[in-house]
Amino acid sequence: MNYDTYGSNAVELAIDLANADRADDPHWAAAFLQAHAEWFDPTTAFTLSAAETAQAAETADLVRAVALAGAQAEVIERLNALLALAHPQPYATDHDGDLHLHYARPEASVLEQLTTTVAMGLSQVVAQHGWQRLGVCTAEGCANVYVDTSRNASRRYCSNTCASRSTVAAYRARQKA
């Protein structure tokens, strides 16, 4: 599957957000933003109120909900709920040497930049490549969201680690039987 670099990176940001470990940490969102600082204008503040952290969690939950949807109608409904949170104001830039679009204005709050980028990136991939390209790992004990970039849309695991672990477990189960 081939999709544009910025859009693919934006959907990777969405997947990272959906898979973020929140574990009842009130500062998880700020830590997530710090770890993904390259996505935001250098002047953007990464401090979030409790309400903003809850909004970041809602965005993460909506990304996961899109990936969990089992039918196109569900995907559309859930994707539209995510897009309703976004405030896109795209602009062209070449700050890194390549001409590309950013989805949110640089002076927007960090939460607005995050939500808009995630919503736009995810919606582009779904619209251009199909909702079936989103999935949830089928490995036991894993529930990570992923984007299937394989040629034949056959991916079932979020990573090679989960695929290998599942293969080994299946092999051992067969040997035991």
N, C-alpha and C positions, 0 to 999 in steps of 0.2 A: 504494500500500500504506500502510495506516495502522496504526501500532502505538504503544504508550504511550511517552511521552517518556523516562522513566528506562530502560526496556528498550531503546529504540532507541539511547540514548546508551551503554548497556552493551555492546551489540553493536558499536557504533562503536569502543569501547575494545578489544574483541576483535579487530576488523579492523586497527586501528592496531598492536596487539601482533603479529599475524601478519605484518604488513608492515614491522615495525621492522627497520632496517638494523643488523645485528649485526656484520658485517664484521670478525670476529675482535677486536672491542673488548671487553676484559674489563669495561668499565664501561657497556656499552650499556643494561643493564637499569636501572641507577640513573638514567641520563640519560632513559630512557623514563618512569620513574616521576616524575621531576622535571617533565617536560613535561606530565604528566597529573596533577599534584598535586591538582587540584580533586576528584578521585575519592576521595581518602583523608582520613581524619581529620587535622586540623591537627597533632596531636601525633605522628603516625606518622613514624618514622625511615625514610629512603630508602637507607640503607646496606645492602648485601647482601654476603654471603660468596660465595665462588666456587661453593659448592654451591647456594646460593639463586639465583645468576645462572643456573646450569645448569637449575634447576627452572623459572625464568621462561622459558628457551629451550624447555624441554619443553612448557610450556603454549602458547607461540607455535606450536610445531610441531603440536600437537594441533588448534589452531584451524585451521591451514592444512590439515591432514589431513581435517578435517570438510568444508571447502570443496572439496577435491579429490575427495571420494568420488563415485563414479559411480552408486551405487545406494542405496536406502534402508537396506538391511541394513548396508552399510558406514558410512553416516552414524550409524546407531544405535550400532554398535560403537565408532566413534571418539568420538562424543559422550559415550557412557557412560565411556570412558577419561578424558575431560576432566572429567566430573562426579565421577569417583572421587577426583580431586585436590581438589575443592571441599569446603568445610566451611560450608555455609550456615546462618546464624542470622539470618534476616530480622528487621528491626525497622522500625517506621513512624517517620518523622521529617518535620518541616516546617521544617528549618533554612534553606531557601532561599525560604520563603513558600508552597511548594506541598507538600501532603501526598503522600508517596511512600514506597516501601520501599527500604531498603538491604539488600543480600544478606549482608554480612559484618559482624560486630560491630566497633565502632570501635576496640576495644583489641586486635584481632587484628593479627598481623604484616602488614607491607605486602605480602608475597608471598601470604599467605592472603587478604587483601582483594582483591588483583589477580586471583588464580586463581578465587576464588569469584564475583566480579562478572562476569568474562569467561565463565565456564562457565554461569552462570545466564542472562545476557543472550543468549548464543548459543543456548542450549537453548530459551529462550522463543520466539525468532524462528523456529527450525526447527520447533518443535512447533505454533506457531500459524499459520505462513505457508508451511511446507513447506521441505524441504531444498533444493529446486531454486532457492530464492532466494539461495543462496550460490554464488559462482562465483570463477573465476580469470580475470584479464584475458587476452583473446585477442590483444592487440596484440603484434607482434613485439618481443622484447626486454623484455617486461614480464611479471611473474608475480604481480602484486598480487592479493590477495583482496578481494572486495567483497560487499556485500549488494545484491541487486537490489530496488529500491523502485519500479520501474516498474509501471504498472497491469497490463500483460500479460506480465510476467516475461520480457522480451526483451533485457535488458541483456547486453552482451558485453564491455564495457570497464570498467576501474576508474575512469576519469575522462573528462572531455571532451577533455583533452589527448591521451590515447591514442586515443580515437575519431577525433579530427581527424587525428592523425598517420597512422593506418591508412587513412583515407579519402584523404588526399593521396597516400600511397604507392600505393594502388590506382589512383588517377587517373593518376599518372605512369607506372605500369606499362602501363596501357591506351594512353596516348599514345605510349609507346615502341614498342609492338607494332604 
